[in-house]
Amino acid sequence: MDGVARGFDTVGAAVSGAMFEPVVRLGVTGLARSGKTVFITALVANLLDRGRMPGLIGARNGAIRAAWLQPQPDMTVPRFDYEGHLAALTGDSPRWPLSTRAVSELRLSFRVQPRGMLGALSGPRTLHLDIVDYPGEWLLDLALMDMGYAEWSADVLARIARRSEAENYLRLVAQTDGAAPLQEPQAQALATAWLAYLRAARDAGFSDCTPGRFLLPGDLEGSPVLTFAPLPRGAARRGSLRAAMQRRYDAYRSQVVRPFFRDHFARIDRQVVLADVLGAIHAGPQAVEDLRRALAGALAAFRPGRTGWLGRFLPLRRVEKILFAATKADHLHHSQHGRLTAILEALLAEARHRADFAGAETAALSIAALRATVEETRRHDGVMVDLVRGTLEGGRQAAFHPGDLPEDPARILSPAREGAQTWLGGDYGAMAFLPARTTLAPGDGPPHIRLDRAAEFLIGDRLR
């Protein structure tokens, strides 16, 4: 009866909201170091002060009369620390904020005056935008919901077989008999070694770091649900090490992954997926292929398609729009942005076609939520070279040419799919720039690249 009552409350609140003050839930995710926290902070700052948002039609034509922050409606979800992150990015000593470590939420409300005769008759209306921030590592876990322990183990062990970061773990597995009786110290040693591999793989630029809660355990740290690791196929007799690993993996799926999907992921209307494509290219062909596989597997968990008018009254939602964004475009000269977007589109071709077929609108962009560099051109060895210049750790200024991306994305994807160790005929670098010191004019948000176009695609249709 309690469940039925909660269901009626949920439907009643949804009906009231959809009719009088509609709510759009925007999910923001991406893999490690893709810039989720910076994206949300810069997006909110530029929606509050819209002077740098000419690509957002509702801001350009004056339909957005006001925007303000409100307490989020989910009392048990932490609030996204917008003010603290903005202070870190725009202070006297700008720095990048800490990365996402758990689900958080922020509500931004708009007063919108629709254009045209009907808008003049109806008067202004209120729209609430609930921005949901969650770690990309948790997004990858959604692919585990339909994957058993034996299948997951075989998949990850095959993929890491040639990685130097996995040598210690693979050596330990080779010495382990999964059919032997469970010894808890042995299980903990395997889980610890697997965690060490995941950390090393993430630092090396790989994306397939599952289970994601190993890297972001929170209050689950040390619990049995995070004390398992992949083992080769074999008998899983009652009381054996392999049986214990399988039981804990199943508990992880049912008690950690599925509640996240039910309580947060399944309620999203619009979604932006951020990817550090430049970082993967810099790390090498294997990291690019790993990024392609990770995104394709994770995006299979989306329920793309149009919700329809009735769906707005029910808790079962579909993702109507998905934006794929290659971040850190300010690390390239603008002449390279089109090539970066083409590589992103090629990486996501399979997943994007599936979403398009289901009825969702998709788009791909190269963006910089907070622009940290300026462009310049210099002569080098008699040739004019396009550079980006920014501030490095310690305050030193540096001009940098990361290399020219190929016009044909196949020159990136083909070596990646074939398992090449290094790039042939290309050398792509990356530089860790700090945020630039910025003096903002009244009404202007922080400088960015195409953040206005991203906002127009994601929510522009609801702000006119």
Buried (B, 14 or more C-beta within 10 A) or exposed (E): EEEEEEEEEEEEBBEEBBEEEBBBBBBBBBBBBBBBBBBBBBBBBBBBBBEBBEBBBBBBEEBBEEBEBEEBEBEEBEBBBBEEBBBBBBEEEBEBBEBBEEBBBBBBBBBBBBBEEEBEEEEEBEBBBBBBBBBBBBBBBBBBEEBEBBEBBBBBBEBBEEBEBBEEBBEBBEEBEBBEEBEEEBBBBBBBBBBBBBBBBBEBBBBBBBBBBBBBBEEBEEBBBBBBBBBEEBEBEEEBBBBBBBBBBBBBBEEBBBEBBEEBBBBBBBBBBBBBBBBBBBBBBBBBBBBBBBBBBBBBBBBBBBBEEEBBBBBEBBBBBBBBBBBBBBBBBEEBBEBBBBBBBBBBBEBBEBBEEBEBBBBBBBBBBBBBBEBEEEEEEEEEBBBBBBBEEEEEEEBBBBBBBBEEBEBBBEBBBEEBEEBEEBEBEBBEBBBBEBEBEEEBBBBBBBBBBBBBBBBBBBBB
